[in-house]
Amino acid sequence: MVANERPKGIDDARAAGVPVEVLTGEAKRAALAEAAEVADPIPDVPGLPRLPAAALYSLPGDVVRAIDPTTEADPAAILLQYLAGFGSIIGPGPRFMVEDTPHRCNLFVALVGATAAARKGTSWDRVAAVLRDVDPGWYQDCLAHGLVSGEGLIFNVRDPRDELDPKTGKTKRVDPGVDDKRLLAFESELSGVFRKGSREGSSLTAVMRQAWETGDLRSLAKNEPDRATGAHVSIIGHIVPEEARRYLSESEVAGGLGNRFLWAFIRRSKELPDGGRLAPEVLADLTQRTRYAVDLACSIGEVKRDEEAGALFRTAYSGLSKPTPGLLGAMLARGPAQVVRLSLLYALADRSLTVRRPHLEAALALWSYCADSVRYVFGEAMGDPTADRILSFLRTRGRTGAVKTEIHRLALKGHGGAAKMNEALRTLEGAGLAHRRTDAVPADKPHRPAERWFAGANEAKQAEEGPGTGEAGPVALRTNAKKGGVEVDPLTLVSRFFAPTEASHDGPGSHNPLVSLVSQSSIPIPDVAIGAPIPKPGRPVEVRL
């Protein structure tokens, strides 16, 4: 390399004696882009979420890039599980305060993919190989399987318990409790957890919500004395798409528990008939660097953003917190909080005492992937069974549409009253998924005109706003931003949206997400993606700025 020339990539940096982890700014981005390139690409299937290059920042990105050539596992699965495990090892010490609410390093991660073919289990095995020697005590004592009840979860992180001895009048310790309050629940069948939590009288989902929020856990069961304070509970779960949609089909469930998870649609990244393993020296290096980051993080209390990161978060906040109707909105409602936690983890992995702009960029990039995964898996479902049935029916009617009597008789089979049907229609109309027209009335037969309902946005409104909408629903962004009048923040990346199709959910073949990563100095602001109705199936909509 020429003297005084800035390192352009990881190899150049190492050759010049510059530790990769201290690269910043453009040099860091150039190094990430160069290292993200993987040979022998296999084309992506259109419509799948794509992991942005900005998400592969610092140590977490180095872990993904080191493991990727040796595994069929999806890079997004490796990244999210590494961050969740890293945060679990750190424990409850580091925190980022939002008003009076502390956000700590515990994550709930849900990997959605086909059984066996998505290599979900393989992805965790590769991450565990890096983490097991970082803190052997954590790996031995703090990993658990089989969430069955809220009481069982509390028991594994319970406080000591004393009881009054009626004979002596003194208290005595009857349960020493658990000294290490860290717990990573690994659930290879997350659907079983949702199924148990949905049973009448179960406290599991309520306690899980408490665990994500505060770590102070208590069950209201009559004969349950155990409680926990300061618990640090993380969850990694694997689930297939059909079961994810089945158990989170209602917006109340999605808003209560589903939005506390980071959802990632994953599949096999490549074909490696003989498998692969990390070289011992590479594995040792990743473990040692993770241990160094954990040791520093454990000595840190409150973490704050620097000025540049703060300005960036304020820019992104309106998009992250924009309300969206239906199931999609419920699943994405905790975007700001999830980004806060992810940015904290990226900062700690980078051995930084503050959250800087690159850490927030990485968090926003990874959140955009998770948000796209939610759209891909759950589609346009409203989380309201009545609204979902009506929308499905209207789409079969095409340009003919249907009047309310037909909707009630054919779509709802006569079940439910007019009030419930009208409420569902208003919900669909508000979401831009259905519109109504008034039928013409002949002059010789005056009567109250009937409302006729159609799937999709109002075509008259579409004509006023310009091209870009269709019967399957409005397109969130038009290709001509000037004509459409859409204001897009200049920080927004080029974004591509596709509607999910049953044929492509778990389709044949394989892909390599790392191939599709694009180096960008800007970040993916979710204002473009969050809350956007999905375009007509098979019609990509590309926005270039």
N, C-alpha and C positions, 0 to 999 in steps of 0.2 A: 504494500500500500504506500502511496506517495506520502512523504513526510508532511505533517500538519493537516492532512486531509481528514475530514470527519469520517468516522466509520460508517459505512453504508449498510452493513448487515451484521448479523451475529458472528459469522465467521471472521469478517474483517475486524470486528471489535475485539474478539478473543486473540486474534493474531497480533493486534496492537497492544495487548495487555490490558484492555479495558473490560472490567467485569460487566457482563450483560445487564445485571440487575441495576446498575447505576446509570444506564443510558436513559436519557430523557428527551422529550420533545420530538423533533423531526427524526433524529437519529434512532430513537426508540421505535417510531412508527415504521421507518424504513427497515429496521431489523425485523420487526414483526411481519411485515409484508413479505420480505425475502424468505423468512423461515416458514411462512405459511404455505409456500408452494410445495406441492407434493407431486411426484412423477406418476405417470400412468393413470391419468384421470378417467373416471367413468362418468358419463353425462348424468346430471341431476334430472329427476322427474319433475316436470313443471308443477308448481303448487306447493312444494314442500318448503317449510321455513328454512332460511339460510342463516347460518351463524356468521355475524359480521366479524371482520378481522380485528376491530377495536376491542372485542371481548377477550382476545388472547393477549392480554397485557401482563407483563412482568412474570413472576413465578408461576401463577396458574397457567398462563399461556405456554411457558416453557415445559410444564408438565404435560400438557396436551400434545405439543409438538414432538416431544420425546417419545411418548407412548404411541402416537398415531400410526407411524409406519409399521408397528409390530402387532397391530390388533385390528379386528373387524369391528370393534365397538365405535359408536358414534362419538366424534369429538365433543359435542355438546353434552353428552352423558358423562364423559370423563371430567369435563370442566365443572359442571354443576355438582357432581358428587365429590370432587376434590374440594371445592369451596365449602360444601356442607360439612365434610369431615374435618377440614382445617378449622372451621369455626367451632365445631364441637370440641376439638382438642383444646382450643384457646380457653374456653369456658366463659363465665359471665362477667369477667373483669372489664374489658374494653366496651365502651358504649358510646352511642351518638345520641344526644338529647334533641328531641323535637318537642318544644315547649317543656312540659314536665314529664314527658314520656321517654324512657330510655329504650333505645333500640340496640340490641346486642347482636352477637355473631351467630345465633342459632337460625338455621334455615329449615324450611319444609320443602322438599323437592319431590316432584312426581314425574317419573319418566314414562311416557306413553309410547308403546310400540307393540308390534306383533309378538306373540309368544315364540320364544326360541330365535326366530329370524332376526329380531332387533338387537340381539346380543346385549340385553340389559344386564344380565348377571355377569357376563364377561367384563363389562365396563366397570362394575364395582370391584371385581377381583383385581383389576389392574390398578385402580386407585388405592385399594387396601394394601397392595404390595408396597406402595410409597409411604403410606401413613403408619403402618404397623410398628415400625421402628422409631418413629418420631416420638411416641409416648407409649411404650409397651404396656404400662398400667392402664391407660385409656383403652387400648385395643383389647386387653384381657377382661376388664371389668365394666366398661361403659358402653359396650355394644350389646344390644338386645334384639330379640326377634319375638313377634307375636303379641301385638297390641290387642288385648281382648276387652278390657274394661277401663274406665276412668280410675277406678280404685286400684287396679293393677299398675297403672302408670304411676300414680302417686306413690305406691308402695316402693317402687324402684328408686325414688329420689326423696324418700320421706325424712322428716325431721325426727330427732329423738323424742320419745314420749315418756312422760312421767305420770304416775297415778297415785292417788292418795290411799295409803294403807289404813283401812278403817280400824284396825287394832291399835296401831301406834299413833295414828293421827299425823304421820309424816308422809311425805311424798317419796316414792322410790322409782327408779328408772326401770321401766318394763320393756323398753325397746331402744337400743342404742342408735337407731336410725342409720342413715347412709352418709358416710363422710364425703364422698365424691359425688356432687350433685350433677355431674355431666352425664348425659344419656343420649346416645344415638340409636334410635329405633330403626332398624333396617327391615323393611317389609317387602319381600319379593312378590307378595300378592296383596297389593294395597286395596283391592276391591273387597277383600275379607274384612279389613278394618272399617271401610265405609258400611259394609253390610251389618257388622256388629254394632256400629254406632247408630244405625237407623232403627234398631230394635226399641220397642217401647220400654221406657224405664232406664235405658242405658245412659250413663254419664260420660261415655268415652269422648264423643265429639266436643262436649262442653269443656272437659278437662284439656283436650288437645288445643282448643282455642286459648284457654288460660296459659298453657305452656308456651304458645307462640308469643303471647303478649307480655306476660310479666314473669312467669316462672314461679308464681305463688299459687299453689294448687290446693284445692280442697273440694271434696265431694259432699253433697248434701244428703247422701244416704244416711238413713236413721242410725244404723249401727256401724258407721265407718269413722273411726277416730283419727285415722292417719291424715296428715297434711304435710305440705312441703313448702318451704320458702327458699327463694333464690335458686330454684332448679334451672338447669340449662339443658333444655330438651330440643333435640334436632330429629328430623325424620327424613328418611330416604325411602321412597316407595316406588314400586314398579307395577304397571297396570296396562291392560290392553285397551285400545280405543273404545270398543263396544261397551266394556264395563265402565269406563270413565263416563261415557255419555249416559249410561243407565243410572248410575248412582249419583250423578250430579246434574240430573235433568231438571231440577227445580231451582229457581233463582234463590229461594230461601236457603237451600243447602249450599249452593255455590257461594252465596254471600257470607254464610256463617262459617264455613270451613274451607271451601274450595279456593277462595282468594288468598288464603294464607300459604298456599302452596305455589311454588314456582313450577309451572308445567312446561315440559319439553317433549315435543314429538321427536322420536329417534328411530333409526333403523340401521341396518348393517352398512358400514362405510365402504367396505371393499371385500374382495374375496381373497382369503389367505388359507388355502387348503392345509398348509402345514403349521398354521398359527405363527406365533412369534413371541419373543421375550426381550425385555430390556437387558442390555449389557450390564453386568454387575456394577461397573464403575459409574454408569449413567444413573442407575437406580440409587446408588449410594449418594451421588451428588444431589439428586432431587430430594432425598430424605434429609440430608444434612442441611440444605438450604431451607427446607420447610421447618426443621427444628430450630434453626436460627430465628426465623420469622416468628415462630410460636413463643420462643423464650422472650423476645422483645415485647410481643403483644401482651404477654401475661403481666408485664410490669406497667402497662398503660391503663389509665382510667378513662376519663372522658376524652373523646376525639372530636375535633372540629374541622370544618372546611376552611381552606384558605380563601382569599378574596376572589380569585379567579374561579374556583370551583363553586363558590357561593353564587356568583353572577350567572354561571351556567345553569345551576339548579333552578334559579328563579326563572330563567328563560324556559326551561323544560317543564316547569311545574304545572302550568295551565293544561298542557297536553296530557300529562300523567294523571291529573285529577279530573279530567273532563268527564262528566256523567254520561253514561251510555245505557239505554234501556235494555231490559231483558237479561238473559243468562250471560251473554258476553260482558255486559256492564258489571254484573255481579262478580264475575270471575276476575275482572281486571281492576276492581275498585281499590285495591291496596297497592297500586303502582308506585306512588311516592314512597311508601314505607319499604317496599321491596327494594327499590333503588337505593334508599339510604343504607340498608343492610349490606347490599352487594358492594356499594362503594366503600363501606367500612372494611369489608373483607379484602377488597383489592388493595386498600391502603396498608393494611396490616401485613398482607403477603409481600408487599413492596418494602416492608420495614420502614414505613413512614409514620411520623407522629401526627400528621394531618392528612385529611382527604384533599388531594390535589385534582386538578382538572383531568389528567389522564385516568385517574381512578374512577371519577364520575363518568367519563366517556365510556370506559369499559363496562361499568354497571348499566348505563343506558343501553349500550349495545346488546348486552346479554338479556336485559329486560325486554327489548324489542323482539328478540328471538322467542322468548317465553310467551309474549303477547301474540305473536304470529302463530305459535303452536296452539294456543287456546282457540284462535279463529279456525285453524285447520281442523282441530279435533271436534270442536263443539259447533262450528258453523254458525248459522243464523237462528238457532233455537232461542226462543224467548224465555224459556224456563216456566212458561205457563202452558199447561197441556191444552187448554181450550184454544189459545192463540196459535199454538203450533199446529193443531189439527185444521184450523180455519185457513192458515197460510198454505199448508200442503194442498188443501182442497182448491183454493183459489188458483194455485199454479196449474192445476189440471184443467181449469176452465179457460185459460188463455184469454183471448180478447172478448170472449162472451161474458165473462164475469158471472156474478150470481147475486140475486137479491137476498135479503135477510131470511125470507121464508125458506129458500133453497139451502142457505148456509145452515140453518137450524135443523132442517130435515135430512140433508145429505151429508154434511160434514160432521155435525154433532149427533146425528141419529136421534134427534128429539130430546136429548139429555141436556139438562141445565136450562135455566130460565133466560128470558130476554135480557135481563140486566147483566148477567155474566157474559153473554154473547156480545153485547154492546161494549162492555168494558174491554173485552179481548180485541174487538175491532178498533177501538180507540188506541189501544196499545200498539197494534200493528201500524196504524196510520201515523202515530207519533214517531215510530221508528223508521218511517219511510219504506215499509215493507208492503203496504197496501194503500189503496186510495179508492175513493168513491165518486160516482157520478149520479146525477139525477136523470132518470128516464124521461124521455119526452112524453107529453100527455096530449092525445088527440083533442081537438077543439070540441068535438061533439060528445066526448066522454070525460067531462071534468071530474077529476078525483085527485086525491093526494098522490103526488108522484112518488114512485118507489126509488129507493137508493140501490144502486147496483155497485157491487164491490169488485175490485180487480187486484191482482197481485202486482207489486211494484209501486214505484212512486207515481205521482200525478204527472201524466204526460204533458199537460198544458204547462205545468211548472217547469218540466224538463225543457220544453221548447224555449221558454224564456231564459233559462239558465245556460242553454247551449248543449252541445252533444256530450254524451258520456253516461247516459242512464239507459236502462232497459227494463224489460218486463221482470227480470229476476231481481231487480232492486237497484237503487242508485249507486253509482260509482263514487267513491269518496273523493277522489281527486281527478281532475281532467288533465289531459296531456297539454292543453294550452292554458296555462295559468292566467295569462292576461285576459283572454276572452272570458274565461270562466269566473274571473274575479276572485280566485282563491288566493289567500295570502299564506305563503309557506315560509316559515322561518329559514333564513339562509344557512343555518347550521344543519338542516335536515339532509340526510343522505338520499341518494337516488333510491327509491323504494319500488318494489314490485309486489302486487297483491294478486292472489289467485283464489278462486273459490274451491272449497274441498269437493272432491268427487269420490263416490264409493270405490270406483275402480282404482284410484291412485292412493288410497289410504295406506294400504299395506301391499302395494303392488310388487310384482316380481322385479328382479334385478337388484343392483346395489348402486351406491353412490359414494362420493368422497366429498363431504361438505367442506373440507379444508381447501379443496381446489377452487371453490367458488368464492372464497373470501376476497374482498376487494379492499386494498389499502386506501384509507381515507384519513385526511387530517381533521375532518369534521366528524360529527357524531350523529347517530340516529335518534332524533328527537321523536318520541312516541306520539306527538301531537298529530302527525300524519296518519299513524296507523290506529291508534287507540280510538275505539268507538266508530270506526269506519265500517259501514255495511259492506259485505263482500260482493264483488262484481259477479256477473253472470258466469257460470261454470265454463272453464276453458278459455276465457277471454282475459288475457293479461292486460293490466293497465300500468303503464310505466310513466313515472313522473321524473322528468329531468330538470334540474335547476341550473 
